[in-house]
Amino acid sequence: MREQTLICCHDDVGHMDAKKTLHNLKLRYWWPNMRKDCKAYVRSCHKCQIVNRRTANAYGLLQQLPIPSTPWEIVSADHIVCLPQTRNGNTNMLVQIDHATHYVIATPSASLAAHTVTDALYHNIILRYGPPSMYLSDRGTAFTARHT
C-alpha cells in the first residue's frame, strides 16, 4: 500500500525530488517514518538516478595554501583563451604566477594541449628556477591530461 502511494506521489507526477514528493504525500497521507520512506524511495528511483546523475566529481574541501618560503616553490597556472590572433597565429596565453614574488610568466600559444603546458613549465620555470614543490591549476584538461 505504501509503495503504491509513493508511486502515485513521485512517479506519476513527474519524478519530483524527495522534498516535493513528501509535500505531496503529506497533503493526503500519514504513516510512521513517512519522511524516511519517501527519501529512500526517491533515492532508489531508477529513472531519477539516470536523469539526475552527477556529471562531475565531488568537490573537495577548500584548504588554505601554505605560505611559500622561497621563490618558485608554489606556482599557479591558468589559460586565457580567445584572445585576438597574433602574427604567429596564437590566440591563447598560459599564465604562470609565482606565489612568493607574484612574478608572472605569460606564454602565448596556439593550442590548449597538454604538451604546451609541460613545455612552458619545463622551459620557463624548471630550467630557470628549478622544479616547484607545488603546481596549482584549475584541473582543466590541459593540466590533467597525460603527456607522453
Phi, psi and omega in degrees: 000314180295319180296320178296322179294318178296321177300315180296322184269353179239296185295315187284348181246017172105023174055057177288166178289175186297323181295314180289323177296317178297321177300314178299320179296315185295337179295331185233339190229164171204139169205159179300140179063030182298320180298315180296317179297320180295313179300315180296320181294314181294320177297328183268359181294118184297316181297318179294323180295323180287311185286321186259025183289152178288138178256351181230161176292152177294142180286145175276172178286141177291141180230146177288137179283145177291155177277123182291142180266339179224155176298146178065020174280320178236125182233134174253150180217146174200163178259144165251124187244166176061041175276163175300143184289135178274176177297332180275359178090011181275136177234000181232164177219132173266122182250124178240130186235130174278129183286334182283315185254348185064023177288137184246134171243117180250121183244117178290147178208152177269345187231154174257018184290159182298325183294331177291324178292313182293323177296315180295319178299314182293308186284324186268336184240302186297314181292329183272316190239353185094168183287136176287151178279340179219129179237112186257140177211177178273011179062032173291170185298329179293334182264340184254348181290153176275131180249123181248000000 
